[in-house]
């Protein structure tokens, strides 16, 4: 899963798109593999492209990938497509699966055991959307790459 860099025209690293896509085949290690690939992708973004990736962004992106891939593995048959893309000061995590039913975040309920994945993703992401596809759906979350000196997420706010 090597990132593909667009740019090469003298633009700053923040202005280039860095992207990686991987197909997860449904094996039992998909979720751990997706988290590992995410760390490698963001680390390469730092090292090779000079992108500012905070520890918080690294941790939150792994959490989002884990939750979205878990949901796809749990509710959709077949492979899952994980797409990671850095656009400006944001990392975009998109997960495609074959299930056409769109997920619905449930109301917060401290008594409910499990099924909090979408709540978590929506709480930590800068943006969140679900798009129907000709086959299945694509769930996308956007996470700020860095924090301002006060520790606030750059550009973050209520979701």
TAGI-V144233 format. One line per field, one symbol per residue. ss: DSSP state (@ for helix, = for strand, . for the rest). phi: phi as a letter, one per 40 degrees, with the letter a starting at -180 (. if undefined). A space follows every 50 residues. Layout:
ss = ???
phi = ???
This chain:
ss = ...==.......@@@..=======.....@@@@@@@@@@@@@@@@@@@@. ....@@@@@@@@@@@@@@@@@@@@@....========..========... ................@@@@@@@@..======....========..=... ..=......
phi = .ccbcbhgbgccdccccbaabacbchcccdccccccccccccccccccbg ccbcccccccccccddcccdccccbbcgcbbbbbabbgbbbbbbbbaccc cccbcccdaccccgfbdcdcdccbccaaabbcbdbgabbbbbbccabcdc gcccgcadc
